[in-house]
């Protein structure tokens, strides 16, 4: 792999995720990156991206969304007790 830093678009393609998912991970601090002088300018070290790609074995869909978790939680709390 080339030693030049990767843009968000390039890193997202290598990782197989959307740019927005990668931006979320940058904001959460889970992906090593460097800020450039540009507004929202972020670059990634290709070696770090390769390490993340190898370590990230989650399914493509990832974890369920927060909305899905709220729906499941609401369904559990609104169940009526069964008459015995």
PyMOL commands that set and color helices and strands:
alter all, ss='L'
color gray80, all
select helices_A, chain A and resi 8-15+19-28+46-55+66-77
alter helices_A, ss='H'
color red, helices_A
select strands_A, chain A and resi 34-35+42-43
alter strands_A, ss='S'
color yellow, strands_A
deselect
rebuild
show_as cartoon
